[in-house]
Amino acid sequence: MTMRACIMTESHLKTVLEMLRDKPELGAARQLVEAALTEVETVRRSHAAAFQQAGRRRAR
């Protein structure tokens, strides 16, 4: 997954999560979206760390 895809997916999941907050009957769906959001955030952080590390290597 590219960084751009991570950011777009994260944004979409946050939008869906906002929609689900007002619908307690969809609690199971909300839990799935929250879990997916956690995974995407983890991937995005991993990408960001890799980019920073690569930048440090180039700076040497």
KASULQUI-V283051 format. One record per residue. N is the residue number from 1. SS is DSSP state (A for helix, B for strand, O for the rest). OMEGA is omega in whole degrees, -180 to 180 (999 if undefined). NEAR is the number of other ideal C-beta (glycine too) atoms within 10 Angstrom. Layout:
{{N/SS/OMEGA/NEAR} {N/SS/OMEGA/NEAR}}
This chain:
{{1/O/179/12} {2/O/179/8} {3/A/179/13} {4/A/179/8} {5/A/177/13} {6/A/-178/19} {7/A/-180/13} {8/A/179/13} {9/A/179/18} {10/A/179/17} {11/A/180/11} {12/A/-180/14} {13/A/178/19} {14/A/177/13} {15/A/179/11} {16/A/180/16} {17/A/177/15} {18/A/179/9} {19/A/-177/13} {20/A/-178/18} {21/A/-178/10} {22/O/-177/7} {23/O/-177/10} {24/A/179/8} {25/A/179/7} {26/A/-178/14} {27/A/-180/10} {28/A/178/8} {29/A/180/14} {30/A/179/16} {31/A/178/11} {32/A/180/13} {33/A/178/19} {34/A/179/13} {35/A/178/11} {36/A/179/16} {37/A/178/17} {38/A/179/10} {39/A/-179/13} {40/A/178/21} {41/A/178/14} {42/A/179/11} {43/A/-179/15} {44/A/178/17} {45/A/179/11} {46/A/177/12} {47/A/-178/16} {48/A/179/12} {49/A/179/10} {50/A/178/11} {51/A/179/11} {52/A/180/10} {53/A/179/10} {54/A/178/10} {55/A/178/9} {56/A/179/9} {57/A/-180/8} {58/A/-177/7} {59/A/-178/6} {60/O/999/4}}
